[in-house]
Amino acid sequence: MVSAQTKMSAGEANDLETKVKNLAATTKTIVSDFKQYKHMDFLSNDIESMGKLSFKAPDLVKWEYVKPYAYSVLFKDETLYINNEGEKSNVDIGDNKLFKQLNRLITDSVKGDMFDAKEFAISYFKKGPDSEVHFAPRDTDFSKYIKEFQLIFNEKGEVREVKMVEPSNDYTQIVFLDRKTNLALSDAVFTN
Amino acid sequence: MRYLLISSALLFLSCGSYPKRIRLSESARLKSEISNPYFSETTLDYVYKADITFYGRHFSGLFIVKKMAENHHRLVFTTEMGNTLFDFSFNGRDFIVNSINEKLDKKMVIALLRNDFLIMISEHPPKMKTFTLGNQNIFESEIDHRTLYYFYSEVQLKKIVRTKGRKEKVVFNFSEIVDGNAKIIQILHKNIQLIIQLKAI
């Protein structure tokens, strides 16, 4: 059943923001499987891929796709480490403003803490027991590529889904499954 | 005089045609038309893991081709995480850049990709000449004033070669053909360092 989406009141939005920020502050690690759906209007079916996300505070993030291809991307020390079916490469993102921003947004969206009104026009919705928040980048360079991030939070304030909507309205939807927080996570996980 | 002879010999060697160079025998017997079936179904989404190497720089992602209608294809390249790097349409004689990442937005890059993809998706280019080589049937054709050779083995299209004079410029290899779909496609440039590898997922 699809739940109807209604706008939150200012008070409800404030409560959600506080809940998510408090949870993000106490989240040291996240390990979660994910399923990704790439939606393009002209395709008959969404393109599905599956993988595993590992996060360690403050800013280590590894996305590891396992199906239908093996590809991982690790954000660490201003560098993007890529392992493309065994072939390793890195991209220095130190000078790349867009990459830096994307990296930070991905890290923040995993934790859910993206509530920066200077950077985003933020709108809040209720969706059954869940909350949905839309973050539209104010930076014109960035908004050329991403029209909006849409995050769905569960009742605890954890991110259940991330949707990156492109200006064409095509989107990438990432649904987290079997999410575990604050498990001991060795730094060795964050190697390429 | 000796120099003149050597020069003449070199000139002769460099002027021959591509079919002569690879010893193709011209054949008048082949009646069939050229058909490239690999992007011809409107009901299918053609989705590939793509690896593009351009002068040592490497791009990987997903490459998607959709036949929207007759003579109308949409081609999109995205990162693995879903961000669009380019989005092109071929509609009739028109080539449209729907969107392109600013790092790739260079006339030369767009022209290279356009030329390769036009050949890759053209289903029925005109037949000019026919040849044989062992058990292969080869058809000469032309797209956009570029000479092409289509290599068929056991009625499957295995290779397209774009040539200039005697030389191969670009080779398109189609392999692991299952139910009429090429699971592996390689586009290999001979005069510039560009390789596009596509693996169906």
Interface residues (C-beta under 8 A of the other chain):
Chain A: Q36 K38 M40 F42 L43 S44 N45 I47 S49 W63 Y65 P68 Y69 Y71 V73 I82 N84 S89 K144 Y145 I146 M164 E166 P167 S168 D170 Y171 T172
Chain B: T43 L44 D45 V47 K49 D51 H58 S60 L62 I64 K66 M68 R74 V76 T78 E80 M81 G82 N83 T84 D87 N98 S99 N101 E102 K199 I201
